[in-house]
Amino acid sequence: MEDNVQSLMVNQAMAAIASEYVAKLIIRRRITTFQTAIDLQTLSMRSTPVTPTAIRAAVDTFTAYQHRRAAEAPLQEQARAA
């Protein structure tokens, strides 16, 4: 989280969302959304529809994140050794 503040109920809310995804996969054998984000301040939730464009964007974001972490790993290792 950007400001390092987390609601006391965020884990329970995310567990409920994850459980619903699992139930949809088991019962209906399909899901139509992913990347569900919640805002407990406004009590709102938003999920991304499963589309080729949305999947590609998610994969690209994750790949960029992995590359960034790989580039930062030697610096973090040096800092720990110092």
N, C-alpha and C positions, 0 to 999 in steps of 0.2 A: 504494500500500500504506500502511496506517495507520502503521506504525512505520518506514517507509522501509528495510526490510531485504528483500532479494530473493535467493533462492537462485541459485546459479550455473547450475542446470539448468532454471530456470523457462521460459526462452525455448525451449529444445528441447522441453520437455513441452507447451507451448502450441502449438508448431509441429506436433507429432504429433497433437494434438487437432484443430487446424484442418485438417490434411491428411485426417484421418478424416472430418470433416464434408464436405469436398470430394469425397472418394471416394464417400461415401454418396449425395451429390447426383448424381454422374456415373453411378455404377453402378446404384444402386437408384432414382434419381430422386426420393428423398424422405428427409426426416430426421424424427425423432420427438422430438428433444431440442434444446435450445439453452442458452446461458448456462452453459457448463461451467466450474466453479471447481475449482481443484486446491489441495491442501495438501501440499506436499512434505515437511513435517515428519512427518506421519502417513502419507504416501504414499496419500492418499485423493483421490477425485474425485467431484463431484456435478454432474449436469446437470438442467436444468429440463425437464420434459415439455412438448411443444408443445400448448398448450390455449388456447382463447380467453381465459380468465382470465389465464393466464401472459403471453400476448402483450400484453394490455391493461396489465397491471402493468408490463411492461418499457417499453412506449411511454410510459406516464405517468411513470415514473422518468426516462427520457431527456428528455422534454419539460420536466420540472421542472429537470433539470440544465442544459438549454439556457437556460431563463429565468434561472436563477441566474448562469450565465456572462455572459449579456447584461447583467444588472444590475451585475455586478462589472467589466465591461470599462471603463466610464468611470473608475472609481476606479483601476484598474491603469494606465490611460493617464495619469492625473494624476500618479501616483507616478513613472512613467517620466520625465515632463516635469520633475519637480522636481529 
